[in-house]
Amino acid sequence: MMSLQAAQKALAAGVSAAERMGVPMSLVAVDRAGQVKAVARMDGAGELPYQVAFKKAWTAAVTGAATTDVRAFIASDEGSSLSMPHLANFSVIAGGLPIVVDGVCVGAVGVSGATAEMDLAVAQAAIAGLQA
């Protein structure tokens, strides 16, 4: 299980990374079931980045994989490519990463507000913040 404290710690590390980039972003941490544990919507971040960040986090949590890995999987599997994109909270945009503890996905972080590469870098910083 992912604690509220862990979710907040991850998002704080991600917000610090986004601040260094100078880009207002939205960050969402969810538990393994994709339910919101914590949100950080930076000053200046709009509503759309929050919605996208949630979808990235949800996808990473329920699949246990990074959103970019999910994209690669569905691209290689016809059935998945036909069905998975129709899930309400599904996203394969970079910036969604699972939080794995002892080999088990306990939740995920999703980040949105900049380029996919920047979103991913902030998500990686959030995950790394859990190790600090």
C-alpha positions as CSV (number, residue, x, y, z in Angstrom):
1,M,0.0,0.0,0.0
2,M,1.2,3.5,-0.7
3,S,0.9,5.9,2.2
4,L,-0.3,9.5,1.9
5,Q,3.2,10.5,3.3
6,A,4.9,8.7,0.5
7,A,2.6,10.2,-2.2
8,Q,3.3,13.7,-0.8
9,K,7.0,13.1,-0.7
10,A,7.1,11.9,-4.3
11,L,5.1,14.9,-5.5
12,A,7.2,17.4,-3.5
13,A,10.3,16.0,-5.3
14,G,8.5,16.3,-8.6
15,V,7.4,19.9,-7.9
16,S,11.0,20.8,-7.1
17,A,12.1,19.4,-10.4
18,A,9.4,21.3,-12.3
19,E,10.3,24.5,-10.5
20,R,13.9,24.1,-11.6
21,M,12.6,23.8,-15.2
22,G,10.4,26.9,-14.7
23,V,7.3,25.2,-15.9
24,P,4.0,25.0,-13.9
25,M,2.8,21.4,-14.0
26,S,0.2,19.2,-12.4
27,L,1.3,16.1,-10.6
28,V,-0.9,13.3,-9.4
29,A,-0.1,10.3,-7.2
30,V,-2.5,7.4,-7.1
31,D,-2.7,4.1,-5.3
32,R,-2.6,0.7,-7.0
33,A,-6.3,0.9,-7.9
34,G,-5.8,4.2,-9.5
35,Q,-7.5,6.2,-6.8
36,V,-6.0,9.7,-6.0
37,K,-3.7,9.9,-3.0
38,A,-2.2,13.3,-3.5
39,V,-2.3,16.2,-6.0
40,A,0.1,19.1,-6.7
41,R,-1.3,21.6,-9.1
42,M,1.4,24.3,-9.4
43,D,0.5,27.9,-9.6
44,G,-0.2,28.6,-13.3
45,A,-1.0,25.1,-14.2
46,G,-4.3,24.8,-16.0
47,E,-7.2,22.2,-15.7
48,L,-6.1,20.2,-18.7
49,P,-2.7,19.2,-17.3
50,Y,-4.4,18.0,-14.1
51,Q,-6.7,15.7,-16.1
52,V,-3.9,14.4,-18.3
53,A,-1.6,13.8,-15.2
54,F,-4.4,11.8,-13.5
55,K,-4.9,9.6,-16.6
56,K,-1.1,9.0,-16.9
57,A,-1.0,8.0,-13.2
58,W,-4.1,5.8,-13.5
59,T,-2.7,4.0,-16.5
60,A,0.7,3.4,-14.9
61,A,-0.9,2.1,-11.7
62,V,-3.5,-0.3,-13.1
63,T,-1.0,-1.7,-15.6
64,G,2.1,-1.6,-13.3
65,A,4.1,-0.1,-16.2
66,A,5.3,3.2,-17.5
67,T,2.9,4.8,-19.9
68,T,5.5,4.7,-22.7
69,D,5.9,0.9,-22.1
70,V,2.1,0.6,-22.3
71,R,2.1,2.4,-25.6
72,A,4.7,0.0,-27.0
73,F,2.7,-3.0,-25.8
74,I,-0.6,-1.9,-27.4
75,A,1.2,-1.0,-30.6
76,S,2.3,-4.6,-30.8
77,D,-1.0,-6.2,-29.9
78,E,-4.0,-5.7,-32.2
79,G,-6.6,-6.6,-29.5
80,S,-5.1,-4.2,-27.0
81,S,-4.8,-1.4,-29.6
82,L,-8.5,-1.8,-30.4
83,S,-9.8,-1.9,-26.8
84,M,-7.5,-0.3,-24.3
85,P,-7.6,3.3,-25.7
86,H,-11.4,3.2,-25.1
87,L,-10.9,3.0,-21.3
88,A,-12.1,6.2,-19.7
89,N,-8.8,7.1,-17.9
90,F,-6.3,5.6,-20.3
91,S,-3.2,7.5,-21.5
92,V,0.0,6.4,-23.2
93,I,1.7,9.8,-23.2
94,A,5.0,9.8,-21.5
95,G,4.9,11.0,-17.9
96,G,3.2,8.2,-16.0
97,L,5.4,5.9,-13.9
98,P,4.5,3.1,-11.5
99,I,5.8,3.2,-7.9
100,V,7.3,-0.2,-7.3
101,V,8.2,-1.5,-3.8
102,D,9.8,-5.0,-3.5
103,G,8.8,-5.8,-7.0
104,V,5.1,-4.9,-6.5
105,C,3.3,-1.9,-7.9
106,V,1.8,0.1,-5.1
107,G,0.8,3.1,-7.0
108,A,1.9,5.6,-9.6
109,V,2.8,9.2,-10.4
110,G,1.5,11.1,-13.4
111,V,2.8,14.5,-14.6
112,S,1.6,16.9,-17.2
113,G,2.1,20.5,-18.2
114,A,5.1,20.6,-20.6
115,T,6.5,18.4,-23.3
116,A,6.3,14.6,-22.9
117,E,10.0,14.5,-22.3
118,M,9.8,17.1,-19.5
119,D,6.8,15.5,-18.0
120,L,8.7,12.2,-17.9
121,A,11.8,13.8,-16.3
122,V,9.6,15.3,-13.5
123,A,7.9,12.0,-13.0
124,Q,11.3,10.3,-12.7
125,A,12.3,13.0,-10.2
126,A,9.2,12.2,-8.2
127,I,10.0,8.5,-8.1
128,A,13.6,9.2,-7.2
129,G,12.3,11.4,-4.3
130,L,11.0,8.4,-2.7
131,Q,14.5,7.0,-2.3
132,A,15.8,10.2,-0.7
